[in-house]
């Protein structure tokens, strides 16, 4: 889970979480391609899942893969901040039309890399078209480098382990 502390936008949590599915959930699918995620998400961590907390929310979509390395932690936190920032700037409705909730849910719940990549590319193209350069996370400036890493690298090896199991140990 990712615990997010904020007290603003309480009445708009569902919309913010839908944006987090686009900014953060899709990224988690593209990075963490462990087939066990499909099994996990039958009962837990499906798209849109969160729990309200006194300090904010607990976003329940990603597995714990992002806790294995500071770079992954930084990326995931940045993607969450991006969702909140874009919501505050009024981009929610347009982004949800561009990346329909049913498609985002399918990509996340089925751990469908190709669909996640397609939807996230639409999202990045939107940022580019609107010249939105987020202060944090992925944007049209660093997107091609990110895609190169996830398509052509073994992220587990990059962080010092060759398999998901080794990362956990």
Backbone as JSON Lines, residues from 0, in Angstrom:
{"i":0,"aa":"X","n":[0.84,-1.19,0.0],"ca":[0.0,0.0,0.0],"c":[0.88,1.24,0.0]}
{"i":1,"aa":"X","n":[0.25,2.32,-0.36],"ca":[0.9,3.62,-0.24],"c":[0.0,4.47,0.64]}
{"i":2,"aa":"X","n":[0.55,4.94,1.74],"ca":[-0.2,5.79,2.66],"c":[0.04,7.24,2.28]}
{"i":3,"aa":"X","n":[-1.06,7.98,2.12],"ca":[-1.0,9.35,1.65],"c":[-1.65,10.25,2.68]}
{"i":4,"aa":"X","n":[-0.9,11.19,3.17],"ca":[-1.43,12.12,4.15],"c":[-1.9,13.41,3.52]}
{"i":5,"aa":"X","n":[-3.2,13.64,3.57],"ca":[-3.76,14.93,3.2],"c":[-5.17,15.02,3.74]}
{"i":6,"aa":"X","n":[-5.59,16.21,4.03],"ca":[-6.94,16.39,4.55],"c":[-7.82,17.14,3.55]}
{"i":7,"aa":"X","n":[-7.23,17.75,2.55],"ca":[-8.03,18.42,1.52],"c":[-8.67,17.41,0.59]}
{"i":8,"aa":"X","n":[-9.67,17.83,-0.13],"ca":[-10.33,17.02,-1.16],"c":[-11.02,15.78,-0.59]}
{"i":9,"aa":"X","n":[-11.37,15.76,0.69],"ca":[-12.01,14.58,1.29],"c":[-13.23,14.11,0.51]}
{"i":10,"aa":"X","n":[-14.02,15.06,0.03],"ca":[-15.26,14.71,-0.68],"c":[-14.98,14.24,-2.1]}
{"i":11,"aa":"X","n":[-13.74,14.37,-2.55],"ca":[-13.4,14.02,-3.92],"c":[-12.43,12.84,-3.99]}
{"i":12,"aa":"X","n":[-12.37,12.04,-2.94],"ca":[-11.41,10.94,-2.89],"c":[-11.58,9.95,-4.03]}
{"i":13,"aa":"X","n":[-12.82,9.63,-4.39],"ca":[-13.03,8.67,-5.47],"c":[-12.39,9.16,-6.77]}
{"i":14,"aa":"X","n":[-12.54,10.44,-7.07],"ca":[-11.94,11.0,-8.3],"c":[-10.43,10.99,-8.22]}
{"i":15,"aa":"X","n":[-9.89,11.33,-7.08],"ca":[-8.43,11.35,-6.92],"c":[-7.87,9.94,-7.05]}
{"i":16,"aa":"X","n":[-8.55,8.96,-6.47],"ca":[-8.09,7.58,-6.56],"c":[-8.16,7.09,-8.0]}
{"i":17,"aa":"X","n":[-9.15,7.5,-8.76],"ca":[-9.21,7.13,-10.18],"c":[-8.01,7.71,-10.93]}
{"i":18,"aa":"X","n":[-7.61,8.92,-10.58],"ca":[-6.4,9.49,-11.18],"c":[-5.16,8.74,-10.72]}
{"i":19,"aa":"X","n":[-5.12,8.32,-9.46],"ca":[-3.99,7.54,-8.97],"c":[-3.9,6.21,-9.71]}
{"i":20,"aa":"X","n":[-5.04,5.64,-10.07],"ca":[-4.99,4.42,-10.87],"c":[-4.28,4.68,-12.2]}
{"i":21,"aa":"X","n":[-4.52,5.84,-12.8],"ca":[-3.86,6.19,-14.06],"c":[-2.38,6.49,-13.83]}
{"i":22,"aa":"X","n":[-2.09,7.36,-12.88],"ca":[-0.7,7.81,-12.69],"c":[0.17,6.78,-11.99]}
{"i":23,"aa":"X","n":[-0.39,6.04,-11.07],"ca":[0.39,5.16,-10.21],"c":[0.09,3.68,-10.45]}
{"i":24,"aa":"X","n":[-1.18,3.32,-10.55],"ca":[-1.56,1.93,-10.75],"c":[-1.04,1.38,-12.07]}
{"i":25,"aa":"X","n":[-1.16,2.16,-13.14],"ca":[-0.67,1.69,-14.44],"c":[0.84,1.55,-14.43]}
{"i":26,"aa":"X","n":[1.54,2.48,-13.76],"ca":[3.0,2.37,-13.65],"c":[3.38,1.11,-12.89]}
{"i":27,"aa":"X","n":[2.63,0.79,-11.85],"ca":[2.95,-0.43,-11.08],"c":[2.78,-1.68,-11.94]}
{"i":28,"aa":"X","n":[1.78,-1.68,-12.83],"ca":[1.6,-2.82,-13.73],"c":[2.76,-2.91,-14.71]}
{"i":29,"aa":"X","n":[3.21,-1.77,-15.21],"ca":[4.29,-1.79,-16.2],"c":[5.62,-2.23,-15.59]}
{"i":30,"aa":"X","n":[5.84,-1.91,-14.32],"ca":[7.1,-2.28,-13.68],"c":[7.03,-3.68,-13.07]}
{"i":31,"aa":"X","n":[5.99,-3.96,-12.32],"ca":[5.88,-5.22,-11.57],"c":[5.02,-6.2,-12.35]}
{"i":32,"aa":"X","n":[5.66,-6.98,-13.2],"ca":[4.93,-7.9,-14.07],"c":[4.83,-9.3,-13.5]}
{"i":33,"aa":"X","n":[4.99,-9.42,-12.2],"ca":[4.87,-10.72,-11.55],"c":[3.47,-11.3,-11.81]}
{"i":34,"aa":"X","n":[3.38,-12.5,-12.38],"ca":[2.07,-13.09,-12.66],"c":[1.22,-13.31,-11.41]}
{"i":35,"aa":"X","n":[1.83,-13.36,-10.25],"ca":[1.07,-13.52,-9.01],"c":[0.17,-12.33,-8.72]}
{"i":36,"aa":"X","n":[0.44,-11.19,-9.36],"ca":[-0.42,-10.02,-9.16],"c":[-1.84,-10.28,-9.65]}
{"i":37,"aa":"X","n":[-1.99,-11.08,-10.68],"ca":[-3.33,-11.4,-11.18],"c":[-4.09,-12.17,-10.1]}
{"i":38,"aa":"X","n":[-3.43,-13.1,-9.46],"ca":[-4.05,-13.88,-8.39],"c":[-4.34,-12.98,-7.19]}
{"i":39,"aa":"X","n":[-3.36,-12.16,-6.81],"ca":[-3.53,-11.25,-5.67],"c":[-4.73,-10.35,-5.87]}
{"i":40,"aa":"X","n":[-4.89,-9.83,-7.07],"ca":[-5.94,-8.86,-7.33],"c":[-7.34,-9.47,-7.43]}
{"i":41,"aa":"X","n":[-7.44,-10.77,-7.41],"ca":[-8.77,-11.37,-7.36],"c":[-9.43,-11.08,-6.01]}
{"i":42,"aa":"X","n":[-8.61,-10.9,-4.98],"ca":[-9.13,-10.66,-3.64],"c":[-8.68,-9.34,-3.03]}
{"i":43,"aa":"X","n":[-7.62,-8.77,-3.57],"ca":[-7.0,-7.64,-2.88],"c":[-6.19,-6.81,-3.87]}
{"i":44,"aa":"X","n":[-6.24,-5.5,-3.71],"ca":[-5.41,-4.62,-4.53],"c":[-5.94,-4.34,-5.92]}
{"i":45,"aa":"X","n":[-7.26,-4.5,-6.08],"ca":[-7.85,-4.19,-7.38],"c":[-7.84,-2.69,-7.64]}
{"i":46,"aa":"X","n":[-8.02,-2.33,-8.88],"ca":[-8.05,-0.91,-9.25],"c":[-9.1,-0.18,-8.43]}
{"i":47,"aa":"X","n":[-8.75,1.02,-8.01],"ca":[-9.68,1.87,-7.28],"c":[-9.79,1.58,-5.79]}
{"i":48,"aa":"X","n":[-9.06,0.6,-5.3],"ca":[-9.2,0.26,-3.88],"c":[-8.37,1.19,-2.99]}
{"i":49,"aa":"X","n":[-9.04,1.7,-1.98],"ca":[-8.38,2.53,-0.99],"c":[-9.16,2.44,0.32]}
{"i":50,"aa":"X","n":[-8.51,2.84,1.37],"ca":[-9.15,2.88,2.68],"c":[-8.91,4.27,3.26]}
{"i":51,"aa":"X","n":[-9.98,4.9,3.71],"ca":[-9.82,6.21,4.35],"c":[-9.16,6.03,5.7]}
{"i":52,"aa":"X","n":[-8.28,6.96,6.01],"ca":[-7.57,6.98,7.29],"c":[-7.74,8.38,7.88]}
{"i":53,"aa":"X","n":[-7.54,8.55,9.19],"ca":[-7.68,9.88,9.78],"c":[-6.73,10.92,9.16]}
{"i":54,"aa":"X","n":[-5.59,10.47,8.67],"ca":[-4.58,11.36,8.1],"c":[-4.7,11.5,6.59]}
{"i":55,"aa":"X","n":[-5.55,10.69,5.95],"ca":[-5.65,10.71,4.5],"c":[-6.21,9.4,3.98]}
{"i":56,"aa":"X","n":[-5.44,8.7,3.13],"ca":[-5.9,7.43,2.6],"c":[-4.76,6.42,2.5]}
{"i":57,"aa":"X","n":[-5.16,5.18,2.37],"ca":[-4.25,4.08,2.1],"c":[-4.63,3.57,0.71]}
{"i":58,"aa":"X","n":[-3.78,3.84,-0.28],"ca":[-4.02,3.39,-1.66],"c":[-3.53,1.96,-1.75]}
{"i":59,"aa":"X","n":[-4.43,1.03,-2.12],"ca":[-4.16,-0.39,-1.96],"c":[-3.82,-1.13,-3.25]}
{"i":60,"aa":"X","n":[-3.65,-0.43,-4.34],"ca":[-3.46,-1.09,-5.64],"c":[-2.09,-1.73,-5.81]}
{"i":61,"aa":"X","n":[-0.99,-1.02,-5.6],"ca":[0.32,-1.64,-5.88],"c":[0.68,-2.72,-4.86]}
{"i":62,"aa":"X","n":[1.42,-3.71,-5.33],"ca":[2.03,-4.66,-4.4],"c":[3.17,-3.9,-3.7]}
{"i":63,"aa":"X","n":[3.99,-4.6,-2.97],"ca":[5.08,-3.92,-2.26],"c":[6.37,-3.83,-3.07]}
{"i":64,"aa":"X","n":[6.31,-4.09,-4.38],"ca":[7.52,-4.07,-5.21],"c":[8.27,-2.75,-5.08]}
{"i":65,"aa":"X","n":[7.55,-1.67,-4.93],"ca":[8.14,-0.33,-4.95],"c":[8.96,-0.04,-3.69]}
{"i":66,"aa":"X","n":[8.86,-0.87,-2.68],"ca":[9.61,-0.65,-1.45],"c":[11.0,-1.25,-1.49]}
{"i":67,"aa":"X","n":[11.37,-1.88,-2.6],"ca":[12.64,-2.58,-2.71],"c":[13.82,-1.66,-2.98]}
{"i":68,"aa":"X","n":[13.54,-0.45,-3.45],"ca":[14.62,0.44,-3.84],"c":[14.16,1.88,-3.72]}
{"i":69,"aa":"X","n":[15.05,2.75,-3.31],"ca":[14.71,4.16,-3.13],"c":[14.19,4.78,-4.43]}
{"i":70,"aa":"X","n":[14.76,4.41,-5.55],"ca":[14.33,4.98,-6.83],"c":[12.87,4.62,-7.11]}
{"i":71,"aa":"X","n":[12.49,3.37,-6.85],"ca":[11.1,2.96,-7.05],"c":[10.17,3.66,-6.07]}
{"i":72,"aa":"X","n":[10.61,3.81,-4.82],"ca":[9.8,4.53,-3.83],"c":[9.57,5.96,-4.27]}
{"i":73,"aa":"X","n":[10.63,6.6,-4.69],"ca":[10.55,7.98,-5.14],"c":[9.6,8.12,-6.33]}
{"i":74,"aa":"X","n":[9.7,7.2,-7.28],"ca":[8.82,7.23,-8.45],"c":[7.36,7.08,-8.04]}
{"i":75,"aa":"X","n":[7.06,6.11,-7.21],"ca":[5.66,5.88,-6.83],"c":[5.08,7.05,-6.05]}
{"i":76,"aa":"X","n":[5.86,7.6,-5.13],"ca":[5.38,8.77,-4.39],"c":[5.16,9.95,-5.34]}
{"i":77,"aa":"X","n":[6.05,10.11,-6.3],"ca":[5.92,11.2,-7.27],"c":[4.66,11.03,-8.11]}
{"i":78,"aa":"X","n":[4.36,9.79,-8.49],"ca":[3.17,9.55,-9.29],"c":[1.89,9.85,-8.5]}
{"i":79,"aa":"X","n":[1.89,9.54,-7.21],"ca":[0.75,9.87,-6.36],"c":[0.6,11.39,-6.27]}
{"i":80,"aa":"X","n":[1.7,12.09,-6.03],"ca":[1.65,13.56,-5.97],"c":[1.12,14.13,-7.28]}
{"i":81,"aa":"X","n":[1.51,13.51,-8.38],"ca":[1.06,13.97,-9.69],"c":[-0.47,13.88,-9.79]}
{"i":82,"aa":"X","n":[-1.05,12.81,-9.32],"ca":[-2.51,12.64,-9.37],"c":[-3.2,13.74,-8.58]}
{"i":83,"aa":"X","n":[-2.72,14.01,-7.38],"ca":[-3.33,15.05,-6.54],"c":[-3.16,16.41,-7.2]}
{"i":84,"aa":"X","n":[-1.99,16.68,-7.74],"ca":[-1.73,17.95,-8.41],"c":[-2.65,18.13,-9.62]}
{"i":85,"aa":"X","n":[-2.77,17.12,-10.45],"ca":[-3.62,17.22,-11.64],"c":[-5.09,17.39,-11.26]}
{"i":86,"aa":"X","n":[-5.51,16.73,-10.19],"ca":[-6.88,16.91,-9.71],"c":[-7.09,18.37,-9.28]}
{"i":87,"aa":"X","n":[-6.15,18.89,-8.51],"ca":[-6.26,20.27,-8.03],"c":[-6.29,21.27,-9.19]}
{"i":88,"aa":"X","n":[-5.63,20.93,-10.28],"ca":[-5.58,21.83,-11.44],"c":[-6.77,21.63,-12.39]}
{"i":89,"aa":"X","n":[-7.67,20.71,-12.08],"ca":[-8.89,20.55,-12.86],"c":[-8.8,19.64,-14.08]}
{"i":90,"aa":"X","n":[-7.88,18.71,-14.08],"ca":[-7.7,17.82,-15.23],"c":[-8.41,16.47,-15.1]}
{"i":91,"aa":"X","n":[-9.08,16.24,-14.01],"ca":[-9.65,14.91,-13.72],"c":[-10.6,14.43,-14.81]}
{"i":92,"aa":"X","n":[-11.6,15.23,-15.12],"ca":[-12.63,14.8,-16.07],"c":[-12.04,14.47,-17.45]}
{"i":93,"aa":"X","n":[-11.15,15.31,-17.93],"ca":[-10.54,15.08,-19.24],"c":[-9.69,13.81,-19.25]}
{"i":94,"aa":"X","n":[-8.94,13.59,-18.18],"ca":[-8.1,12.4,-18.12],"c":[-8.93,11.12,-18.01]}
{"i":95,"aa":"X","n":[-10.05,11.19,-17.29],"ca":[-10.9,10.01,-17.16],"c":[-11.62,9.69,-18.47]}
{"i":96,"aa":"X","n":[-11.85,10.69,-19.31],"ca":[-12.41,10.43,-20.65],"c":[-11.34,9.81,-21.55]}
{"i":97,"aa":"X","n":[-10.14,10.29,-21.42],"ca":[-9.03,9.81,-22.25],"c":[-8.63,8.38,-21.88]}
{"i":98,"aa":"X","n":[-8.67,8.08,-20.61],"ca":[-8.33,6.75,-20.09],"c":[-9.55,6.23,-19.33]}
{"i":99,"aa":"X","n":[-10.51,5.62,-20.05],"ca":[-11.76,5.19,-19.4],"c":[-11.52,4.25,-18.22]}
{"i":100,"aa":"X","n":[-12.31,4.47,-17.19],"ca":[-12.15,3.71,-15.96],"c":[-12.21,2.21,-16.2]}
{"i":101,"aa":"X","n":[-13.11,1.75,-17.07],"ca":[-13.23,0.3,-17.31],"c":[-11.94,-0.26,-17.91]}
{"i":102,"aa":"X","n":[-11.28,0.51,-18.77],"ca":[-10.02,0.05,-19.37],"c":[-8.88,0.07,-18.36]}
{"i":103,"aa":"X","n":[-8.84,1.12,-17.53],"ca":[-7.81,1.2,-16.5],"c":[-7.97,0.05,-15.52]}
{"i":104,"aa":"X","n":[-9.21,-0.21,-15.12],"ca":[-9.48,-1.33,-14.21],"c":[-9.03,-2.66,-14.81]}
{"i":105,"aa":"X","n":[-9.33,-2.85,-16.09],"ca":[-8.93,-4.1,-16.76],"c":[-7.41,-4.23,-16.77]}
{"i":106,"aa":"X","n":[-6.71,-3.16,-17.12],"ca":[-5.25,-3.21,-17.18],"c":[-4.66,-3.56,-15.81]}
{"i":107,"aa":"X","n":[-5.17,-2.94,-14.77],"ca":[-4.64,-3.17,-13.43],"c":[-5.06,-4.54,-12.91]}
{"i":108,"aa":"X","n":[-6.34,-4.84,-12.96],"ca":[-6.84,-6.08,-12.36],"c":[-6.31,-7.33,-13.04]}
{"i":109,"aa":"X","n":[-6.01,-7.22,-14.34],"ca":[-5.47,-8.36,-15.08],"c":[-3.96,-8.28,-15.24]}
{"i":110,"aa":"X","n":[-3.35,-7.26,-14.63],"ca":[-1.91,-7.03,-14.75],"c":[-1.49,-7.07,-16.23]}
{"i":111,"aa":"X","n":[-2.27,-6.38,-17.05],"ca":[-2.11,-6.4,-18.5],"c":[-1.11,-5.3,-18.91]}
{"i":112,"aa":"X","n":[0.13,-5.71,-19.13],"ca":[1.2,-4.77,-19.46],"c":[0.88,-3.95,-20.71]}
{"i":113,"aa":"X","n":[0.44,-4.6,-21.78],"ca":[0.2,-3.91,-23.05],"c":[-0.88,-2.85,-22.91]}
{"i":114,"aa":"X","n":[-1.98,-3.19,-22.25],"ca":[-3.06,-2.22,-22.06],"c":[-2.6,-1.09,-21.14]}
{"i":115,"aa":"X","n":[-1.86,-1.42,-20.08],"ca":[-1.34,-0.38,-19.18],"c":[-0.44,0.58,-19.94]}
{"i":116,"aa":"X","n":[0.42,0.04,-20.78],"ca":[1.32,0.87,-21.58],"c":[0.54,1.78,-22.53]}
{"i":117,"aa":"X","n":[-0.47,1.23,-23.19],"ca":[-1.3,2.03,-24.11],"c":[-1.99,3.18,-23.38]}
{"i":118,"aa":"X","n":[-2.62,2.87,-22.24],"ca":[-3.34,3.89,-21.48],"c":[-2.39,4.94,-20.91]}
{"i":119,"aa":"X","n":[-1.25,4.48,-20.39],"ca":[-0.31,5.43,-19.81],"c":[0.31,6.32,-20.88]}
{"i":120,"aa":"X","n":[0.49,5.79,-22.07],"ca":[0.99,6.6,-23.18],"c":[-0.02,7.69,-23.54]}
{"i":121,"aa":"X","n":[-1.3,7.36,-23.52],"ca":[-2.35,8.38,-23.74],"c":[-2.24,9.49,-22.69]}
{"i":122,"aa":"X","n":[-2.04,9.07,-21.46],"ca":[-1.9,10.03,-20.36],"c":[-0.7,10.95,-20.59]}
{"i":123,"aa":"X","n":[0.43,10.38,-20.94],"ca":[1.64,11.18,-21.19],"c":[1.42,12.11,-22.38]}
{"i":124,"aa":"X","n":[0.76,11.62,-23.42],"ca":[0.46,12.46,-24.59],"c":[-0.41,13.64,-24.18]}
{"i":125,"aa":"X","n":[-1.36,13.41,-23.28],"ca":[-2.2,14.5,-22.77],"c":[-1.34,15.55,-22.07]}
{"i":126,"aa":"X","n":[-0.42,15.08,-21.22],"ca":[0.47,16.03,-20.55],"c":[1.26,16.84,-21.57]}
{"i":127,"aa":"X","n":[1.72,16.18,-22.61],"ca":[2.5,16.84,-23.65],"c":[1.65,17.86,-24.41]}
{"i":128,"aa":"X","n":[0.43,17.44,-24.81],"ca":[-0.46,18.33,-25.56],"c":[-0.81,19.58,-24.77]}
{"i":129,"aa":"X","n":[-0.97,19.43,-23.49],"ca":[-1.34,20.56,-22.63],"c":[-0.11,21.28,-22.07]}
{"i":130,"aa":"X","n":[1.07,20.8,-22.45],"ca":[2.34,21.34,-21.94],"c":[2.38,21.34,-20.42]}
{"i":131,"aa":"X","n":[1.88,20.27,-19.85],"ca":[1.89,20.11,-18.39],"c":[3.18,19.39,-18.03]}
{"i":132,"aa":"X","n":[4.05,20.09,-17.37],"ca":[5.29,19.48,-16.9],"c":[5.15,19.35,-15.39]}
{"i":133,"aa":"X","n":[4.79,18.15,-14.97],"ca":[4.59,17.92,-13.55],"c":[5.89,18.15,-12.8]}
{"i":134,"aa":"X","n":[5.77,18.67,-11.61],"ca":[6.95,18.9,-10.78],"c":[7.57,17.59,-10.33]}
{"i":135,"aa":"X","n":[6.79,16.54,-10.32],"ca":[7.23,15.24,-9.84],"c":[6.86,14.16,-10.84]}
{"i":136,"aa":"X","n":[7.63,13.09,-10.84],"ca":[7.23,11.9,-11.58],"c":[7.49,11.95,-13.06]}
{"i":137,"aa":"X","n":[6.75,11.1,-13.75],"ca":[6.94,10.93,-15.18],"c":[6.19,12.0,-15.96]}
{"i":138,"aa":"X","n":[6.82,12.45,-17.03],"ca":[6.2,13.42,-17.92],"c":[6.67,13.13,-19.33]}
{"i":139,"aa":"X","n":[6.27,13.94,-20.26],"ca":[6.71,13.74,-21.64],"c":[8.2,13.98,-21.8]}
{"i":140,"aa":"X","n":[8.84,14.61,-20.84],"ca":[10.29,14.85,-20.9],"c":[11.08,13.56,-20.64]}
{"i":141,"aa":"X","n":[10.66,12.77,-19.66],"ca":[11.43,11.57,-19.28],"c":[10.72,10.26,-19.61]}
{"i":142,"aa":"X","n":[9.58,10.32,-20.28],"ca":[8.8,9.12,-20.56],"c":[9.55,8.12,-21.44]}
{"i":143,"aa":"X","n":[10.19,8.57,-22.5],"ca":[10.88,7.62,-23.39],"c":[12.0,6.89,-22.66]}
{"i":144,"aa":"X","n":[12.68,7.58,-21.77],"ca":[13.73,6.93,-20.97],"c":[13.12,5.87,-20.05]}
{"i":145,"aa":"X","n":[11.98,6.2,-19.44],"ca":[11.29,5.25,-18.57],"c":[10.88,4.01,-19.37]}
{"i":146,"aa":"X","n":[10.3,4.22,-20.54],"ca":[9.87,3.1,-21.38],"c":[11.07,2.25,-21.78]}
{"i":147,"aa":"X","n":[12.16,2.88,-22.11],"ca":[13.37,2.14,-22.46],"c":[13.81,1.24,-21.31]}
{"i":148,"aa":"X","n":[13.76,1.76,-20.1],"ca":[14.17,0.98,-18.93],"c":[13.23,-0.21,-18.72]}
{"i":149,"aa":"X","n":[11.91,0.02,-18.76],"ca":[11.01,-1.1,-18.47],"c":[10.94,-2.11,-19.6]}
{"i":150,"aa":"X","n":[11.23,-1.69,-20.83],"ca":[11.21,-2.64,-21.94],"c":[12.53,-3.38,-22.13]}
{"i":151,"aa":"X","n":[13.63,-2.73,-21.8],"ca":[14.94,-3.27,-22.15],"c":[15.83,-3.6,-20.96]}
{"i":152,"aa":"X","n":[15.31,-3.51,-19.76],"ca":[16.12,-3.8,-18.58],"c":[15.42,-4.8,-17.69]}
{"i":153,"aa":"X","n":[16.2,-5.44,-16.86],"ca":[15.66,-6.27,-15.8],"c":[15.76,-5.42,-14.54]}
{"i":154,"aa":"X","n":[14.64,-4.85,-14.15],"ca":[14.64,-3.92,-13.02],"c":[15.14,-4.6,-11.76]}
{"i":155,"aa":"X","n":[14.76,-5.87,-11.56],"ca":[15.21,-6.58,-10.37],"c":[16.73,-6.7,-10.35]}
{"i":156,"aa":"X","n":[17.33,-6.93,-11.51],"ca":[18.79,-7.01,-11.59],"c":[19.42,-5.64,-11.32]}
{"i":157,"aa":"X","n":[18.76,-4.6,-11.85],"ca":[19.28,-3.25,-11.65],"c":[19.35,-2.88,-10.17]}
{"i":158,"aa":"X","n":[18.41,-3.41,-9.38],"ca":[18.43,-3.09,-7.95],"c":[19.12,-4.16,-7.13]}
{"i":159,"aa":"X","n":[19.86,-5.04,-7.8],"ca":[20.71,-5.98,-7.09],"c":[20.14,-7.35,-6.86]}
{"i":160,"aa":"X","n":[19.03,-7.69,-7.49],"ca":[18.47,-9.02,-7.37],"c":[17.97,-9.43,-8.75]}
{"i":161,"aa":"X","n":[17.96,-10.71,-9.02],"ca":[17.59,-11.16,-10.36],"c":[16.16,-11.66,-10.43]}
{"i":162,"aa":"X","n":[15.52,-11.91,-9.31],"ca":[14.13,-12.39,-9.34],"c":[13.34,-11.68,-8.26]}
{"i":163,"aa":"X","n":[12.04,-11.78,-8.4],"ca":[11.12,-11.23,-7.4],"c":[11.42,-11.85,-6.03]}
{"i":164,"aa":"X","n":[11.66,-13.15,-5.99],"ca":[11.92,-13.84,-4.73],"c":[13.17,-13.3,-4.06]}
{"i":165,"aa":"X","n":[14.24,-13.07,-4.85],"ca":[15.45,-12.52,-4.27],"c":[15.23,-11.11,-3.72]}
{"i":166,"aa":"X","n":[14.4,-10.32,-4.41],"ca":[14.09,-8.99,-3.9],"c":[13.44,-9.08,-2.53]}
{"i":167,"aa":"X","n":[12.53,-10.02,-2.38],"ca":[11.82,-10.16,-1.11],"c":[12.75,-10.63,0.0]}
{"i":168,"aa":"X","n":[13.72,-11.46,-0.35],"ca":[14.62,-11.94,0.71],"c":[15.64,-10.88,1.03]}
